[in-house]
Amino acid sequence: MSVTPSRVFSGARLKELRKEAGIKGSTISRLTGIPESTISCWVQGHNRPRIDLLILVADVIGCEVTDFLVPNEEVSSGDHA
């Protein structure tokens, strides 16, 4: 039996929260040590972040890790890896 998660990471949601906080991707990169290209890959849906890195990003943006999650059916196939 396979279990499908009810909520998944959304790069679009990360981008939305980052913009709402008025924080550039380059600032997140500088403060967390995560390469800007890596963050861009998350936003574009090429891959998903590890939880430890997502915690760092959430701390910089000022949100909870769960804020990056959306219902599975709301995510397009290109928005999560």
DSSP file (Angstrom, degrees, kcal/mol; ACC not computed):
  #  RESIDUE AA STRUCTURE BP1 BP2  ACC     N-H-->O    O-->H-N    N-H-->O    O-->H-N    TCO  KAPPA ALPHA  PHI   PSI    X-CA   Y-CA   Z-CA
    1    1 A M              0   0    0      0, 0.0     2,-0.4     0, 0.0     0, 0.0   0.000 360.0 360.0 360.0 130.4    0.0    0.0    0.0
    2    2 A S        -     0   0    0      2,-0.0     2,-0.5     0, 0.0     0, 0.0  -0.826 360.0-148.1-103.0 137.8    1.3    3.4   -1.0
    3    3 A V        -     0   0    0     -2,-0.4     0, 0.0     0, 0.0     0, 0.0  -0.909   5.9-155.5-107.2 129.4    0.6    6.5    1.0
    4    4 A T        -     0   0    0     -2,-0.5    68,-0.1     2,-0.0    -2,-0.0  -0.897  25.7-115.9-102.5 127.8    0.4    9.9   -0.9
    5    5 A P        -     0   0    0      0, 0.0    67,-0.1     0, 0.0     3,-0.1  -0.326  11.3-144.3 -63.1 142.7    1.1   12.9    1.2
    6    6 A S  S    S+     0   0    0      1,-0.1    66,-2.7    65,-0.1     2,-0.4   0.758  86.7  32.7 -78.3 -24.3   -1.9   15.3    1.7
    7    7 A R  E    S-A   71   0A   0     64,-0.3     2,-0.3    65,-0.1    -1,-0.1  -0.984  70.5-175.6-133.5 146.0    0.4   18.3    1.6
    8    8 A V  E     -A   70   0A   0     62,-2.5    62,-2.4    -2,-0.4     2,-0.1  -0.917  35.8 -84.9-136.6 160.7    3.6   18.9   -0.3
    9    9 A F  E     -A   69   0A   0     -2,-0.3     2,-0.5    60,-0.2    60,-0.2  -0.397  39.9-157.5 -64.1 140.3    6.3   21.6   -0.7
   10   10 A S     >  -     0   0    0     58,-2.2     4,-1.9     1,-0.1    70,-0.1  -0.972  16.6-164.2-125.8 117.5    5.5   24.3   -3.1
   11   11 A G  H  > S+     0   0    0     68,-1.1     4,-2.4    -2,-0.5     5,-0.2   0.860  96.3  57.0 -63.1 -35.5    8.2   26.5   -4.7
   12   12 A A  H  > S+     0   0    0      1,-0.2     4,-2.3     2,-0.2    -1,-0.2   0.880 105.7  50.4 -62.9 -37.2    5.5   28.9   -5.8
   13   13 A R  H  > S+     0   0    0     55,-0.2     4,-2.8     2,-0.2     5,-0.2   0.894 108.2  52.5 -68.5 -39.9    4.5   29.3   -2.1
   14   14 A L  H  X S+     0   0    0     -4,-1.9     4,-2.5    54,-0.2    -2,-0.2   0.938 110.9  47.6 -58.6 -47.2    8.1   29.9   -1.1
   15   15 A K  H  X S+     0   0    0     -4,-2.4     4,-2.4     1,-0.2    -2,-0.2   0.914 112.0  50.0 -60.6 -44.1    8.4   32.6   -3.7
   16   16 A E  H  X S+     0   0    0     -4,-2.3     4,-2.5     1,-0.2    -2,-0.2   0.930 113.0  45.1 -61.0 -47.6    5.1   34.2   -2.5
   17   17 A L  H  X S+     0   0    0     -4,-2.8     4,-1.8     2,-0.2    -1,-0.2   0.884 111.9  52.7 -65.7 -38.6    6.2   34.2    1.1
   18   18 A R  H  <>S+     0   0    0     -4,-2.5     5,-2.4    -5,-0.2     4,-0.5   0.926 111.9  45.5 -62.0 -45.6    9.6   35.6    0.3
   19   19 A K  H ><5S+     0   0    0     -4,-2.4     3,-1.1     1,-0.2    -2,-0.2   0.904 110.0  54.0 -65.9 -41.4    8.0   38.4   -1.7
   20   20 A E  H 3<5S+     0   0    0     -4,-2.5    -1,-0.2     1,-0.3    -2,-0.2   0.858 109.9  48.5 -60.2 -34.7    5.5   39.1    1.0
   21   21 A A  T 3<5S-     0   0    0     -4,-1.8    -1,-0.3    -5,-0.2    -2,-0.2   0.561 112.4-123.5 -81.7  -8.4    8.4   39.4    3.5
   22   22 A G  T < 5 +     0   0    0     -3,-1.1     2,-0.5    -4,-0.5    -3,-0.2   0.835  63.9 140.0  70.8  32.7   10.2   41.7    1.1
   23   23 A I      < -     0   0    0     -5,-2.4    -1,-0.2    -6,-0.1    -2,-0.1  -0.929  45.2-137.8-115.8 130.8   13.3   39.5    1.0
   24   24 A K     >  -     0   0    0     -2,-0.5     4,-2.0     1,-0.1     3,-0.4  -0.460  22.6-118.2 -81.2 155.7   15.3   38.7   -2.1
   25   25 A G  H  > S+     0   0    0      1,-0.2     4,-2.5     2,-0.2     5,-0.1   0.863 116.5  57.7 -59.0 -36.0   16.6   35.3   -2.9
   26   26 A S  H  > S+     0   0    0      1,-0.2     4,-2.3     2,-0.2    -1,-0.2   0.847 104.6  51.2 -65.1 -33.3   20.1   36.7   -2.7
   27   27 A T  H  > S+     0   0    0     -3,-0.4     4,-2.5     2,-0.2     5,-0.2   0.914 109.3  49.4 -69.2 -43.3   19.4   37.8    0.9
   28   28 A I  H  X S+     0   0    0     -4,-2.0     4,-2.0     1,-0.2     6,-0.4   0.928 112.2  50.0 -59.6 -43.7   18.2   34.3    1.8
   29   29 A S  H  X S+     0   0    0     -4,-2.5     4,-2.5     1,-0.2     5,-0.3   0.932 111.7  46.8 -59.7 -47.9   21.3   32.8    0.2
   30   30 A R  H  < S+     0   0    0     -4,-2.3    -1,-0.2     1,-0.2    -2,-0.2   0.896 116.2  44.0 -63.2 -42.0   23.6   35.2    2.1
   31   31 A L  H  < S+     0   0    0     -4,-2.5    -1,-0.2     1,-0.2    -2,-0.2   0.761 124.8  32.2 -77.7 -25.3   22.0   34.6    5.4
   32   32 A T  H  < S-     0   0    0     -4,-2.0    -2,-0.2    -5,-0.2    -3,-0.2   0.661  97.2-125.6-105.1 -20.3   21.6   30.9    5.2
   33   33 A G     <  +     0   0    0     -4,-2.5    -3,-0.1     1,-0.3    -4,-0.1   0.537  64.6 137.4  81.9   6.1   24.7   29.9    3.1
   34   34 A I        -     0   0    0     -6,-0.4    -1,-0.3    -5,-0.3    -2,-0.2  -0.751  63.5-108.2 -85.6 126.9   22.4   28.1    0.6
   35   35 A P    >>  -     0   0    0      0, 0.0     4,-1.8     0, 0.0     3,-0.7  -0.243  18.8-129.2 -55.8 140.3   23.4   28.8   -3.0
   36   36 A E  H 3> S+     0   0    0      1,-0.3     4,-2.4     2,-0.2     5,-0.2   0.845 109.5  58.8 -59.5 -34.0   21.0   31.1   -4.8
   37   37 A S  H 3> S+     0   0    0      2,-0.2     4,-1.9     1,-0.2    -1,-0.3   0.846 103.4  52.4 -65.2 -33.0   20.9   28.7   -7.6
   38   38 A T  H <> S+     0   0    0     -3,-0.7     4,-1.8     2,-0.2    -2,-0.2   0.928 109.5  47.8 -67.0 -45.5   19.7   26.0   -5.2
   39   39 A I  H  X S+     0   0    0     -4,-1.8     4,-2.4     1,-0.2    -2,-0.2   0.903 110.2  53.3 -61.7 -41.3   16.9   28.2   -4.0
   40   40 A S  H  X S+     0   0    0     -4,-2.4     4,-2.4     1,-0.2    -1,-0.2   0.894 105.6  53.6 -61.0 -40.8   15.9   29.0   -7.6
   41   41 A C  H  X>S+     0   0    0     -4,-1.9     5,-2.3     2,-0.2     6,-0.9   0.881 108.7  49.9 -62.4 -37.5   15.7   25.3   -8.3
   42   42 A W  H ><5S+     0   0    0     -4,-1.8     3,-1.0     3,-0.2   -31,-0.2   0.947 111.4  47.9 -63.7 -47.9   13.3   24.9   -5.4
   43   43 A V  H 3<5S+     0   0    0     -4,-2.4    -2,-0.2     1,-0.3    -1,-0.2   0.874 112.4  49.0 -62.3 -38.1   11.1   27.7   -6.6
   44   44 A Q  H 3<5S-     0   0    0     -4,-2.4    -1,-0.3    -5,-0.2    -2,-0.2   0.542 114.6-117.0 -80.3  -6.7   11.1   26.4  -10.2
   45   45 A G  T <<5S+     0   0    0     -3,-1.0    -3,-0.2    -4,-0.6    35,-0.2   0.663  76.6 128.2  82.6  16.3   10.2   22.9   -9.0
   46   46 A H  S   <S-     0   0    0     -5,-2.3     2,-0.3    -6,-0.2    -4,-0.2   0.823  82.3 -12.9 -74.7 -30.2   13.3   21.2  -10.2
   47   47 A N  S    S-     0   0    0     -6,-0.9    -2,-0.3    -9,-0.1    -1,-0.2  -0.961  70.6-109.2-158.1 172.8   13.9   19.6   -6.8
   48   48 A R        -     0   0    0     -2,-0.3     2,-0.1    -3,-0.1    -6,-0.1  -0.829  32.5-112.1-111.8 149.5   12.8   19.9   -3.2
   49   49 A P        -     0   0    0      0, 0.0     2,-0.1     0, 0.0   -40,-0.1  -0.427  29.4-110.2 -77.0 150.9   14.7   21.3   -0.2
   50   50 A R     >  -     0   0    0     -2,-0.1     4,-2.2     1,-0.1     3,-0.3  -0.463  33.2-113.5 -69.5 153.9   15.9   19.1    2.7
   51   51 A I  H  > S+     0   0    0      1,-0.2     4,-2.1     2,-0.2     5,-0.2   0.863 114.8  56.4 -62.4 -37.1   14.0   19.9    5.9
   52   52 A D  H  > S+     0   0    0      1,-0.2     4,-1.3     2,-0.2    -1,-0.2   0.877 110.8  44.4 -64.2 -35.8   17.1   21.3    7.6
   53   53 A L  H  > S+     0   0    0     -3,-0.3     4,-2.2     2,-0.2    -1,-0.2   0.861 110.0  54.8 -74.9 -35.5   17.5   23.9    4.9
   54   54 A L  H  X S+     0   0    0     -4,-2.2     4,-2.6     1,-0.2    -2,-0.2   0.860 104.6  55.0 -64.7 -34.9   13.8   24.7    4.8
   55   55 A I  H  X S+     0   0    0     -4,-2.1     4,-2.2     2,-0.2    -1,-0.2   0.917 107.4  49.8 -63.3 -43.1   14.0   25.5    8.5
   56   56 A L  H  X S+     0   0    0     -4,-1.3     4,-1.9     2,-0.2    -2,-0.2   0.928 111.9  47.6 -60.3 -45.7   16.8   28.0    7.8
   57   57 A V  H  X S+     0   0    0     -4,-2.2     4,-2.7     1,-0.2     5,-0.3   0.918 110.6  51.4 -63.0 -43.9   14.8   29.6    5.0
   58   58 A A  H  X>S+     0   0    0     -4,-2.6     4,-2.4     1,-0.2     5,-2.2   0.897 108.3  52.6 -60.5 -40.1   11.6   29.8    7.2
   59   59 A D  H  <5S+     0   0    0     -4,-2.2    -1,-0.2     2,-0.2    -2,-0.2   0.899 111.5  45.9 -62.3 -40.6   13.6   31.4   10.0
   60   60 A V  H  <5S+     0   0    0     -4,-1.9    -2,-0.2     1,-0.2    -1,-0.2   0.916 117.1  43.1 -68.7 -43.3   14.9   34.1    7.6
   61   61 A I  H  <5S-     0   0    0     -4,-2.7    -2,-0.2    -5,-0.2    -1,-0.2   0.803 110.8-121.7 -73.8 -28.4   11.5   34.8    6.1
   62   62 A G  T  <5S+     0   0    0     -4,-2.4     2,-0.2     1,-0.3    -3,-0.2   0.843  71.6 107.6  88.9  38.5    9.8   34.7    9.5
   63   63 A C  S   <S-     0   0    0     -5,-2.2    -1,-0.3    -6,-0.1     2,-0.3  -0.758  70.9 -93.2-133.5-178.9    7.3   31.9    8.8
   64   64 A E    >   -     0   0    0     -2,-0.2     3,-1.6     1,-0.1     4,-0.3  -0.702  31.5-119.5 -95.8 151.6    6.7   28.3    9.8
   65   65 A V  G >  S+     0   0    0     -2,-0.3     3,-1.9     1,-0.3     4,-0.2   0.874 114.1  61.7 -56.3 -37.9    8.0   25.4    7.6
   66   66 A T  G >  S+     0   0    0      1,-0.3     3,-1.5     2,-0.2    -1,-0.3   0.694  86.4  74.3 -65.3 -17.6    4.4   24.3    7.2
   67   67 A D  G <  S+     0   0    0     -3,-1.6    -1,-0.3     1,-0.3    -2,-0.2   0.727  89.7  59.6 -66.4 -20.0    3.7   27.6    5.4
   68   68 A F  G <  S+     0   0    0     -3,-1.9   -58,-2.2    -4,-0.3     2,-0.3   0.502  91.2  91.5 -84.0  -4.3    5.6   26.2    2.4
   69   69 A L  E <   +A    9   0A   0     -3,-1.5   -60,-0.2   -60,-0.2   -62,-0.0  -0.700  51.1 179.5 -97.3 143.9    3.2   23.3    2.1
   70   70 A V  E     -A    8   0A   0    -62,-2.4   -62,-2.5    -2,-0.3     5,-0.1  -0.928  44.8 -76.2-132.8 158.9    0.0   23.2    0.0
   71   71 A P  E >   -A    7   0A   0      0, 0.0     3,-2.4     0, 0.0     4,-0.5  -0.315  46.3-119.8 -55.1 137.8   -2.6   20.5   -0.6
   72   72 A N  G >  S+     0   0    0    -66,-2.7     3,-1.2     1,-0.3   -65,-0.1   0.826 111.4  56.4 -50.6 -39.9   -1.1   17.9   -2.9
   73   73 A E  G 3  S+     0   0    0    -67,-0.3    -1,-0.3     1,-0.2   -66,-0.1   0.643  99.6  61.1 -72.4 -13.2   -3.9   18.5   -5.5
   74   74 A E  G <  S+     0   0    0     -3,-2.4     2,-0.5     2,-0.1    -1,-0.2   0.574  86.8  89.5 -87.1  -9.5   -3.0   22.2   -5.8
   75   75 A V  S <  S-     0   0    0     -3,-1.2     2,-0.1    -4,-0.5     5,-0.1  -0.763  72.6-136.7 -96.1 127.3    0.6   21.6   -6.9
   76   76 A S    >   -     0   0    0     -2,-0.5     3,-2.0     1,-0.1     4,-0.5  -0.394  30.7-106.1 -72.6 159.2    1.3   21.3  -10.6
   77   77 A S  T 3  S+     0   0    0      1,-0.3     3,-0.5     2,-0.2    -1,-0.1   0.768 120.6  53.6 -60.3 -25.9    3.6   18.6  -11.7
   78   78 A G  T 3  S+     0   0    0      1,-0.2    -1,-0.3     3,-0.0     3,-0.1   0.513  96.5  68.4 -85.3  -4.5    6.4   21.1  -12.3
   79   79 A D  S <  S+     0   0    0     -3,-2.0   -68,-1.1     1,-0.1     2,-0.3   0.545 104.1  34.2 -95.8  -8.2    6.1   22.6   -8.9
   80   80 A H              0   0    0     -3,-0.5    -1,-0.1    -4,-0.5   -32,-0.1  -0.998 360.0 360.0-146.0 147.0    7.4   19.7   -6.9
   81   81 A A              0   0    0     -2,-0.3   -33,-0.1    -3,-0.1    -1,-0.1   0.439 360.0 360.0 -97.1 360.0   10.0   17.1   -7.6
